[in-house]
Amino acid sequence: MKLILKKVHIYLYVVSVALFYFLFWPFFYYFSRNPASYRNVNSFRRIWALISSAMVGFFYSFEFEEPIDWRKTYIVCPNHTSNLDIAAMCVLVNGNCSFMGKEELKDGLVTGLFFRSVDIPVNRESKMSSYRAFKKASEKLQQGITLIIFPEGKISDDYPPTLHEFKNGPFKLAIDHNIPILPVSSSNTWKMLWDDGTKYGTKPGICKFHIHKPIETAHLKDEDADRLKDEVYNIIYKSLKKV
């Protein structure tokens, strides 16, 4: 019976996401037509993420190691265990931002509009696609736009999820452009909704995120990328182990 209720809850969440997406769609569409208006897309996306989550009992709690100045540009690097991580990052980043994600998201009913405009799709199996994506990411950083990149590159297939090896991309970008890395640890989101929620269902609750202090990269060189990657991995790993 409990699993049945959790299965029903995931459908309620999907309906909530879809319903509020279509209510906000005129605004998403209008502002996505002009890059100068992408900040407005993010503002509405933030509201959409909050409302569609709250309507079915998902709430986000952020614990900050130190205050974050959102007037600055960051590369936000969260661990990834749930589709709720995406909504949470929309809520967290109070400013103009872009996600970098897999190319299939361009064809998604909800994600397609964003990954054809505000966000950056990448096919990691294609060197040309990766080159274009990182060139676009570089341009956004130069424009002062914060990037949100899940460094694992996917949601873990393990249940409970484990922290997988990080990709090099975000750390090389950070060093190339002297952009601080902002590590984010998601400790319990998978307990509310693991992956897309279809296997184990979902349940309402408070998803907790720890926002670590930014790691400056201005003093680093290209050869420090692996060390930076390991540093961020260890910060998130140790944070998750404390839970």
Number of C-alpha atoms within 10 A of each C-alpha: 6 9 13 10 12 21 18 15 20 23 15 16 22 15 14 19 19 15 14 15 21 12 11 16 16 11 15 22 14 13 20 21 13 11 12 9 15 22 18 18 23 24 18 19 21 20 16 22 21 18 17 22 21 17 14 19 15 22 17 20 12 16 13 13 11 10 11 15 9 13 12 12 23 26 26 23 25 25 27 29 28 23 16 24 22 16 19 24 21 24 20 16 20 16 20 22 26 26 22 22 21 15 18 13 19 20 12 12 10 15 14 16 18 23 23 15 19 24 25 25 25 23 16 15 8 9 11 12 15 16 14 15 21 20 12 16 22 17 12 20 21 13 11 16 21 26 26 24 21 24 24 19 18 16 19 18 12 11 11 10 16 15 16 18 12 20 15 15 15 26 26 21 20 25 22 16 13 18 24 21 26 20 24 26 22 22 20 18 23 22 21 22 27 26 23 17 23 14 13 17 22 25 22 19 17 16 21 17 22 19 23 21 16 19 17 16 20 13 8 15 12 12 10 14 21 15 12 22 20 14 14 22 22 12 14 22 16 11 16 17 8 7 7
